[in-house]
Amino acid sequence: MAPRNKPEIKTPEDINRLREFLRAEEPTYVNTVAVCCGTGCLASGGHDVKEAFNREIAEQAVREDIVVKKSGCRGFCECGPIAVVGLDNIFYCRVTTDDVPEIVAETLINGKTVERLLWEDPATGDRCVHEADIPFYKRQGRLVLRNCGHIDPTNIEDYIRFDGYQALAKTLSDLSPETVISTIKESGLRGRGGAGFPTGRKWESSRNASGDEKYIICNGDEGDPGAFMDRSVMEGDPQSVLEGMIIAGYAVGAHKGVIYVRAEYPLAIRHLSTAIAQATDLGLLGPNILGTGFDFEIKIVKGAGAFVCGESTALVMSVEGKRGFPKPLPRPNTSIVGLWGMPTVLNNVETLACVPPIIQKGAKWFKALGTEGNAGTKVFALSGHVKNTGLVEVPMGTTLREIIFGIGGGVRQDRAFKAVQTGGPSGGCIPEHLLDLPVEYESLAKAGSIMGSGGMLVMDESTCMVNMARYFLDFAQNESCGQCTLCRLGTRQMFEILKDITEGRGRPDDITVLLELAEAVGKGSICGLGQTVPNPVLSTIRYFREEYEEHIHEKRCRALVCRELISYRIKEYRCKACMLCLKACPVNAVIGAKWQAHEIDQSKCIKCGTCMTVCPPKFNAIECVSGVEASK
Amino acid sequence: MPEAPLRKILEVFQGRKGALIAILQRVQEEYGYLPQEALAEIAASLKLPASHVFSVATFYARFYLKRRGDHVVRVCQGTACHVRGARNIMETAEHRLGIKTGETTEDYRYSLERVACMGSCALAPIMMVDDTMHVHMTTKRVTEIFADAKNEGKKES
């Protein structure tokens, strides 16, 4: 690299020059090994794999034009650690340090493919060499995740090479703040945090509001259990979030930005801090950005763990260092009276990451990606009982079936599909007959769920829907801030009733009481949390009422989940006294010895089912029963 | 409680608007939890009622008012982990460590906590021991990880 030739960034045009410079010097570095270092792959050993590549390449001293870099999350976390290797970008899955010498010798030196590390289609047994061939990726359209997995998130030059900051340069040199706002309005971009409020209108009301200081807050408090797309964007492409914020600041007339990140995301905080420092060094943040006289600075505020802080007024309170209490009704809009009483635009991570491509490619292009009223794409965190878990980005209007079966590959172990939960604790469970619903804000709401921030949890027949409702209400009653009586006490009561039902103490009128409480909590709460937390209960009663009835009247859990309603038994005539379950039982509840048929001490058994999973299928000696049989 | 680090933190944040949460976070980083004396001193320094500082410290899940163990074990109870058996992981950990969720072992070696979601749902169920994330957890692996923990599972042999 020849730093003296590298263009300095002084004007908007320099961004373009720098990009061309970086691209021109690229050919010497094409033989890359990109190891995914997102949270998922790191947990599976990504860092060790990257180090092993460095070591092995140095040791085999093969060529000098190989560069090992880390990339952000590729979204296919299930198959991590992922390494994309060589000129041909071969996509290797589940790479371990032991595989590295072989990859270096075969792929980097001999230019061959290591077949066994390629992704294998479980249906056909075919192996895919490239990312684009894998059905998981083939059926996606990646806009928000455009750079995730392709750039090094800790290197701003990599972002610039991939067209980063072009939108900012265009904004500052060619567009007036009004034009930026009208472009965003025209694009039809709606808030990706869940509520779907038109982003352009939000910006416009902040621009028109008067205040000595205005703020842009990026909501990175992804509190919904089961959602991790914002984390991946912050970790894998932090600069795009910053760029979106700077553009928003310019449009609104704000000079200060805050990114509120939850404390559970240490890597996101680290990558964002690095990104802010690098952007500041290049003059893309700070005073007089690109010589245009526009000032903007960004600081990170670390959350302290409260789900309710995803609500706009509560988040503002938290940034101010107070308890995250949603403000009482009637409350002014945050875009007019927000942080420190000043106009504040509060946008979600994903929303902001959409901004640069919209500015660059135009409102029409974005609008064409989705459906009428639902423009663009949406990222979902696909998890649960689905074959391909990970991040999925699809155009709005794609059906749930396409996402779960087309991209997700269907249900694991080929069990029967039962429901899909969208929108986390504020969402609902959608049954199979509604799988052809298009993913749109309105259609999901009509089905009793919500778009939410993008969690999408697939559940198979081994999931008990009453237990799911109980799970969400347990979460809700823990996270209720306590201001509204109906939310504080109502969620508690609903949880207690659901607990009773799942533990065999259900009463005949429980369903009626639950429905009454759900309505009251929804109506009697001032913020989105209280208004939506009854959704998981309402939707499960609506679509799976018979399961509630079985629990209440027959004390039976058909999914064999509710501990108090099931018991594990060893069929004496099938038991070969092999000691496997006896050794595996985490609480030593299996009694017996070698040559002596085993038995489960029901008083000790925690009903975890470990014994059943370790019992060899050919013996099949352990059964799980519920209802009348369990009480025998 | 040594007071010097607290004084230093308070000095750094002197006069900064809305810094209470950030101060509490720094103090907790320093001491491992929020000692009562520290809360009183923070209140005095910020000229806030002690009740206000206490209310903030108790509102957020990530603040701890009691000393915690040298190793913090966090079992994720997010939705994806829940449907893949997080409860079994939690209960096995409780059994192995001989404590309930939210408690600390007597020798201050381990604290056991539940977290709502760690955002690694694709690899559920998840358990974290300090900064190490264990993915695709099974009850068997919990037993292995805590093989040397105090409560040895009381094998009756």
Interface residues (C-beta under 8 A of the other chain):
Chain A: T39 G40 L42 A43 S44 C77 E78 G80 E222 G223 D224 P225 G226 A227 F228 R231 A263 E264 Y265 P266 V301 K302 G303 A304 G305 A306 F307 S318 V319 E320 G321 K322 R323 G324 W340 A381 L382 S383 G384 H385 T389 G390 L391 Q421 G424 G455 L457 M459 T463 M468 Y471 F472 F475 E479 C481 A584 P586 V587 N588 I606 C608 G609 T610
Chain B: K17 G18 A19 L20 I21 A22 L24 Q25 S55 V56 F59 Y60 A61 R62 F63 Q77 G78 T79 A80 H82 V83 R84 G85 R87 N88 E91 T92 H95 R96 V115 A116 C117 M118 G119 S120 C121 A122 L123 A124 I126 D131 M133 H134 V135 T138 T139 K140 V142 T143 G153 K154 K155 E156
